[in-house]
Amino acid sequence: MRLFERKNAPADAAEAIADFWTWWTQVRPEIDAQVEAENAEALAEALESAVSAMHPSLMWEIAPGGTARYALVVSAYNDPELRPLAHRWALAAPPVDELWEFHPSRQAKTHVTELAVDVEGREFNLSRLVVAAQAPGNGPRMNVSVFHPIFPDLADEPRLEAAEMALDWLLGEDEVARWVGDIMAAEFEPIDAFPAIHLPGVIADLAKGFAEEQWMLMEGNTDTGSRVTALARYPLRPVDYPLNDQHIAITLPYRNSDADGQPAGESLDSLRGFEERLVRGTLGTAVLAAHMNADGRRTMHVYADPRGEAVSAIKDLAATWKEGKAEVEVADDPSWSEVAHFLS
């Protein structure tokens, strides 16, 4: 099988993705033949080269498909910096056919208790897996302890890898990123453990409490002691907006403020009107993640797909602000580091 080769690195992610799918089209007959022959070594050699050419930290696997016989999964494996790349790779994929479908993350498995893999020479069967789950402070994530009878015989790293793989199989990788907090691969069975097959139902119950849009109000102080107020989506997680890796900061000075530098009077009304026009008429697929008020200025944090028109639309809207010069700053931020203190 011809391996994926490139003399020069791609200019950008779009070129890397296009190169992958050109390669896939060319070698598809060989890939199909190796899958049917269960030639894992040849498949691994070819796909490792092709996926690594997009980015060396991307993970891949061939799994049973949902509608097709097989699924090719190319995943960021919970690396927020790479999640947009994996999702754009999947969006550029050819149509699903009888043999292949494509996913940017591990999908939840059907008949999961029938699955078994080898872990360090031991059979890891999910029919014997149990978990304990707790949502601290009624928050939007559950800390999960995972136990299997082979875990006492495993070292820390393979035990944790097995636990994480099992959660991906049970929930799907993106659902783990949304709703699971700390993961513990327990050496001893927790006293409040229950069969792992019930975990998806527990997570679904947790998710119901956050089905409607919610916002959290926070207060604090700047380094100089000025009061800061912030309003942020809750929960706020990049996995919900995997293509929105462009950060747009809109800073609006306001004339009327109280003794703490917070907006008041006509300025507060103007800010509310601006934000309403932003959200309802300007953003499109972009999302307002949070805004902060301090020292007579409001900063709004927007995340957008850079292939869209959000930047130009926001700049046009910002030009209408009448209480001072509005500033619009744009930067790549796939991990949403600019709002890291609001992520939940």
Residue pairs with C-beta under 8 A, 6 or more apart in sequence:
1 27
1 30
1 31
1 34
1 42
1 45
1 46
2 26
2 27
2 30
3 45
3 46
3 49
3 50
4 19
4 20
4 23
4 46
4 49
4 50
4 53
5 49
6 19
6 53
10 16
10 19
10 53
10 54
13 54
13 84
13 85
13 88
14 88
16 53
16 54
16 55
16 85
17 54
17 85
17 88
17 89
17 92
18 92
19 53
19 54
20 50
20 51
20 53
20 54
20 89
21 92
21 93
21 94
23 50
24 31
24 50
24 94
25 94
27 46
30 46
31 43
31 46
32 99
34 42
34 43
34 46
35 43
35 62
35 70
35 99
43 62
47 60
47 62
47 72
48 60
51 58
51 59
51 60
51 74
52 58
54 74
54 85
54 89
55 82
55 85
57 76
57 77
57 79
57 82
58 74
58 75
58 76
58 77
58 82
58 85
58 86
59 74
59 75
59 76
59 77
60 72
60 73
60 74
60 75
61 73
61 75
61 106
62 70
62 71
62 72
62 73
63 70
63 71
63 73
63 106
63 107
63 109
64 70
64 71
64 109
65 71
65 100
65 101
66 101
66 107
67 96
67 101
68 96
68 97
68 98
68 99
68 100
68 101
69 98
69 99
69 100
70 99
70 100
70 101
71 100
71 101
71 102
71 103
71 107
72 100
72 101
72 102
72 103
73 102
73 103
73 104
73 105
73 106
73 107
74 86
74 89
74 90
74 102
74 103
74 104
75 86
75 103
75 104
75 105
75 106
75 173
76 82
76 83
76 85
76 86
76 104
76 105
77 173
78 173
78 176
78 177
80 238
80 239
80 334
80 335
80 336
81 334
81 335
82 334
83 104
83 238
83 239
83 242
83 334
84 242
84 243
84 244
84 245
84 334
86 104
86 105
86 242
87 104
87 242
87 243
88 243
89 102
89 104
90 102
90 103
90 104
93 102
94 100
94 102
96 102
104 242
105 172
105 173
105 174
106 168
106 169
106 172
106 173
107 172
107 173
108 168
108 169
108 170
108 171
108 172
108 175
108 200
109 115
109 169
109 170
112 126
112 169
112 170
112 197
113 125
113 126
113 127
113 197
114 127
115 125
115 126
115 169
116 123
116 124
116 125
116 126
117 123
117 124
117 165
118 124
119 150
119 154
119 158
119 161
119 162
120 153
120 154
120 155
120 158
122 150
122 153
122 154
123 150
124 148
124 150
124 162
124 166
126 166
126 169
126 170
126 196
126 197
128 148
128 149
129 146
129 147
129 148
129 166
129 195
129 196
130 146
130 147
130 148
130 189
130 190
130 193
130 194
130 195
130 196
131 144
131 145
131 146
131 147
131 190
131 193
131 194
131 196
131 199
132 144
132 145
132 147
132 186
132 190
132 191
132 192
132 193
132 194
133 142
133 143
133 144
133 145
133 199
133 202
133 203
134 142
134 143
135 141
135 142
135 143
135 206
136 143
136 181
138 209
139 181
139 344
140 179
140 206
140 209
140 210
140 234
140 235
140 344
141 179
141 180
141 181
141 235
141 344
142 179
142 180
142 181
142 202
142 203
142 206
143 180
143 181
143 182
143 183
143 184
144 167
144 180
144 181
144 182
144 183
144 184
144 199
145 184
145 186
145 190
145 193
146 163
146 166
146 167
146 183
146 184
146 185
146 186
146 196
147 185
147 186
147 187
147 188
147 189
147 190
147 193
148 162
148 163
148 166
151 159
151 162
151 163
151 185
151 186
151 187
152 187
152 188
154 162
156 185
159 185
159 187
160 183
160 185
162 185
163 183
163 184
163 185
164 176
164 183
166 196
167 176
167 180
167 183
167 199
168 176
170 196
170 197
170 199
170 200
171 179
171 180
171 199
171 200
171 203
174 239
175 203
177 237
177 239
178 207
178 235
178 237
178 239
178 240
179 203
179 206
179 207
180 203
210 234
210 235
213 233
214 233
214 234
214 235
215 231
215 232
215 233
215 234
216 231
216 232
216 233
216 234
216 342
216 344
217 229
217 230
217 231
218 229
218 230
218 231
218 232
218 342
219 227
219 228
219 229
219 230
220 227
220 228
220 230
221 227
221 228
222 228
222 294
222 295
226 260
226 261
226 294
226 295
227 260
227 261
227 262
227 294
228 292
228 293
228 294
229 262
229 292
229 293
229 294
230 290
230 291
230 292
230 293
230 342
231 290
231 291
232 289
232 290
232 339
232 342
233 287
233 288
233 289
233 290
233 342
234 344
235 344
236 289
236 290
236 336
236 339
236 342
236 343
236 344
237 343
237 344
238 244
238 245
238 303
238 334
238 335
238 336
238 343
241 287
241 303
243 285
243 305
243 307
244 285
244 286
244 287
244 303
244 304
244 305
245 303
245 305
245 306
245 332
245 333
245 334
246 303
246 304
246 305
246 306
246 310
246 311
246 330
246 331
246 332
246 333
247 301
247 302
247 303
247 330
247 331
247 332
247 333
247 336
247 338
248 286
248 301
248 302
248 303
248 304
248 310
248 311
248 314
248 328
248 329
248 330
249 299
249 300
249 301
249 302
249 327
249 328
249 329
249 330
249 338
250 278
250 299
250 300
250 302
250 314
250 318
250 326
250 327
250 328
251 297
251 298
251 299
251 300
251 326
251 327
251 328
251 329
252 271
252 274
252 297
252 298
252 299
252 300
252 318
252 321
252 323
252 324
252 326
253 296
253 297
253 323
253 324
253 325
253 326
254 263
254 267
254 268
254 270
254 271
254 296
254 297
254 298
254 323
254 324
255 266
255 267
255 323
255 324
256 263
256 264
256 265
256 266
256 267
256 268
257 263
257 264
257 267
257 296
258 264
261 293
261 294
261 295
261 296
262 293
263 271
263 293
263 298
267 323
270 322
270 323
271 298
274 317
274 321
275 288
275 291
275 300
277 317
278 288
278 300
278 302
278 314
278 317
279 288
282 310
282 313
282 314
282 317
283 302
283 304
283 310
283 313
283 314
284 304
284 308
284 309
284 310
284 313
285 304
285 305
285 308
285 310
286 302
286 303
286 304
286 305
286 308
286 310
287 302
287 303
287 304
288 300
288 301
288 302
289 301
289 302
289 303
289 336
289 339
289 342
290 300
290 301
290 339
290 342
291 298
291 299
291 300
291 301
292 298
292 299
292 301
301 338
301 339
302 310
302 314
303 333
303 336
304 310
304 311
306 332
311 328
311 330
314 328
315 328
318 326
318 327
318 328
319 326
331 338
336 343
